[in-house]
Amino acid sequence: MQELAKELGVVLPVSFFEEANNAHYNSVAIIDADGTDLGLYRKSHIPDGPGYQEKFYFNPGDTGFKVVSVLGLECVGNINYLQKSICWDQWFPEAARAMALQGAEILFYPTAIGSEPQDEGLDSREHWQRVMQGHAGANVVPLVASNRIGKEIIETEHGKSQITFYGNSFIAGPTGEIVAAANDKDEAVLIAQFDLDKIKSKRSCWGVFRDRRPDLYKVLLTSDGSKTSS
């Protein structure tokens, strides 16, 4: 993959099942456009529900949310690049904000989500999309979300379990607007261009980082939302 990234002059995020001693992680490696291995991110939030029992396979990631600078061959100089969050991570606004605070100029979320085996009437696609549009708008950064298409059927002790992935990969602009989108049936390549310098200026002027009050956010350090002592 490093040779391929260098040959094509592109940055490649590569998802893989990682075994590390006695632990197993849902991980993604970032390979720069010159073939350099920029390290990996291990999925932080591990879901456990019908059809998505990932806690059986994966340990919670221990890398934390990190941002790496990648070589932008199509740009002038370097750009800051999110060391990706993965799938279930996308539902947590704290993760997106943490990465934006570290300088991420683009948020990336590779995903495998679809129907809910326990409830055929539950369709979370629009919810899924709106949550990530909110990440883009709240942090004034573009966002890329990729998702699978097709069906996956597995045998369980209770019979067959089927998930139909709803695709609809998309790219959102810095106010959360959809600038490119795929459908739920076909493979697709989505492309969008952004002026990161202009977006950076807009982010600075908008004030969402200037006016933050982290001293009031101590409740985020609790598991049940209770008040913390000062």
C-alpha positions in Angstrom: 0.0 0.0 0.0 2.9 2.3 0.6 4.2 1.7 -2.9 0.7 2.3 -4.3 0.3 5.6 -2.5 3.6 6.8 -3.7 2.9 5.7 -7.3 -0.5 7.5 -7.4 0.6 10.5 -5.3 -2.4 10.1 -3.0 -2.9 9.7 0.7 -4.3 6.3 1.6 -6.2 5.5 4.8 -6.1 1.7 5.1 -8.6 -0.1 7.5 -7.6 -3.4 8.9 -8.1 -5.9 11.7 -5.1 -5.4 14.0 -3.8 -8.0 16.4 -1.4 -6.5 19.1 -0.2 -9.1 21.6 -3.5 -10.3 23.3 -5.6 -7.4 22.1 -7.5 -6.9 18.8 -8.4 -3.5 17.3 -10.4 -2.0 14.5 -7.6 0.2 13.1 -6.8 2.4 10.2 -3.2 3.2 9.0 -2.5 6.5 7.2 -0.1 6.4 4.3 1.2 9.7 3.0 1.4 10.6 -0.7 5.1 9.9 -0.7 4.6 6.4 0.8 5.5 7.4 4.4 3.6 5.4 7.1 2.2 8.1 9.4 1.0 5.7 12.1 -2.4 4.3 13.0 -5.6 5.1 14.7 -7.5 2.5 16.8 -11.3 2.9 16.9 -12.2 4.3 20.3 -15.9 3.6 20.6 -16.9 0.0 20.3 -20.7 -0.7 19.7 -22.6 -3.7 21.0 -26.0 -4.3 19.5 -27.9 -6.7 17.2 -25.8 -7.1 14.0 -23.0 -4.9 15.4 -21.6 -6.9 18.3 -18.1 -5.5 17.9 -17.2 -5.8 21.6 -16.9 -9.5 21.0 -14.1 -8.9 18.6 -12.4 -5.5 19.4 -10.8 -3.8 22.3 -11.5 -0.1 22.8 -8.7 1.8 21.0 -5.9 3.3 23.0 -4.4 5.8 20.6 -6.7 8.7 21.4 -7.8 11.2 18.8 -4.8 12.4 16.8 -4.2 14.6 13.8 -1.4 14.2 11.4 0.0 16.5 8.7 0.1 15.0 5.3 1.9 16.0 2.1 -0.6 17.6 -0.2 0.8 17.1 -3.7 -2.1 19.0 -5.2 -1.7 21.8 -2.6 0.9 24.4 -1.7 2.6 23.1 1.4 1.2 20.7 3.9 -2.4 20.2 5.1 -3.5 18.9 8.5 -5.3 15.7 8.2 -7.5 13.9 10.6 -6.1 10.6 11.7 -9.5 9.1 11.0 -12.3 8.2 13.3 -14.1 4.9 12.5 -17.8 4.1 12.2 -19.3 4.3 15.7 -16.9 7.1 16.5 -18.9 9.3 14.2 -21.8 9.6 16.6 -19.8 11.4 19.3 -19.4 15.2 18.9 -16.7 15.2 21.5 -14.4 13.2 19.2 -14.9 15.6 16.2 -14.3 18.7 18.4 -11.2 17.1 20.0 -9.7 16.6 16.5 -10.6 20.0 15.3 -9.0 21.5 18.4 -5.8 19.7 17.4 -5.8 21.3 14.0 -7.7 18.9 11.8 -8.9 20.7 8.6 -10.8 17.7 7.2 -12.8 15.1 9.1 -12.9 11.5 7.7 -15.3 8.8 8.8 -15.1 5.3 7.1 -18.3 3.5 8.0 -20.1 0.2 7.7 -23.7 0.9 8.8 -27.1 -0.2 7.5 -30.3 -1.8 8.5 -31.1 -3.0 12.1 -31.6 -6.8 12.2 -33.9 -6.5 15.2 -36.2 -3.8 13.7 -36.9 -3.8 10.0 -38.7 -0.5 10.3 -35.8 1.4 11.8 -33.8 3.4 9.2 -31.0 5.5 10.7 -29.6 6.8 7.4 -30.8 10.4 7.6 -30.0 10.5 11.3 -26.4 9.2 10.6 -26.0 11.9 7.9 -27.3 14.8 9.9 -25.1 13.9 12.9 -22.0 14.2 10.8 -23.3 17.3 9.0 -23.5 18.8 12.5 -19.8 17.9 13.1 -18.8 19.7 10.0 -20.9 22.8 10.8 -20.0 23.0 14.5 -16.3 22.8 13.8 -16.4 24.7 10.4 -14.5 22.0 8.6 -15.2 19.8 5.6 -16.2 16.2 6.3 -16.0 13.0 4.3 -18.1 10.0 5.2 -17.8 6.7 3.3 -20.2 3.8 3.7 -20.7 0.3 2.3 -23.4 -0.9 -0.1 -24.9 -4.3 -0.5 -26.1 -7.1 1.9 -24.3 -9.2 4.4 -25.9 -12.4 5.8 -24.5 -14.3 8.7 -25.7 -17.5 10.5 -26.3 -17.1 14.2 -27.7 -19.4 16.8 -31.0 -17.7 16.3 -31.0 -18.1 12.5 -29.9 -15.8 9.7 -29.0 -12.2 10.5 -29.0 -9.8 7.5 -27.7 -6.2 7.2 -28.4 -4.1 4.1 -25.8 -1.4 4.1 -27.4 1.9 3.0 -24.4 3.5 1.3 -25.1 7.2 0.7 -21.5 8.2 1.2 -21.2 12.0 1.1 -18.9 15.0 1.4 -20.1 17.9 3.5 -18.7 21.5 3.4 -17.7 23.6 6.4 -21.2 24.7 7.2 -22.6 21.1 7.0 -23.9 21.5 3.5 -23.8 18.4 1.2 -21.5 19.1 -1.7 -21.3 15.5 -3.2 -23.3 12.4 -2.5 -23.6 8.8 -3.7 -26.7 6.5 -3.7 -27.5 3.4 -1.8 -26.9 0.9 -4.6 -23.8 1.8 -6.6 -20.1 2.1 -5.9 -19.0 5.6 -6.5 -16.0 8.0 -6.4 -16.8 11.4 -4.9 -14.7 14.5 -5.4 -14.8 18.0 -4.0 -12.4 20.9 -3.8 -12.0 23.2 -0.8 -9.9 26.3 -0.2 -8.6 25.4 3.2 -7.0 28.8 3.8 -10.4 30.5 3.3 -12.1 28.0 5.5 -9.4 28.5 8.2 -10.1 32.2 8.1 -13.8 31.7 8.4 -13.3 29.3 11.3 -11.3 31.9 13.1 -13.8 34.7 12.4 -16.8 32.6 13.4 -15.8 32.4 17.0 -16.8 28.9 17.9 -13.3 28.2 19.2 -12.7 31.6 20.6 -15.8 31.5 22.8 -15.5 28.0 24.1 -15.9 27.5 27.9 -14.0 24.3 28.7 -14.2 25.2 32.4 -17.9 24.5 32.2 -17.5 21.1 30.4 -16.4 19.0 33.4 -19.5 17.0 33.2 -18.0 15.4 30.1 -15.5 13.6 32.4 -18.4 11.7 34.1 -20.2 8.6 32.9 -23.6 9.6 34.1 -23.8 13.3 33.6 -23.5 14.1 37.3 -21.8 17.2 38.5 -18.1 17.1 39.3 -16.6 18.7 42.3 -14.5 21.8 41.7 
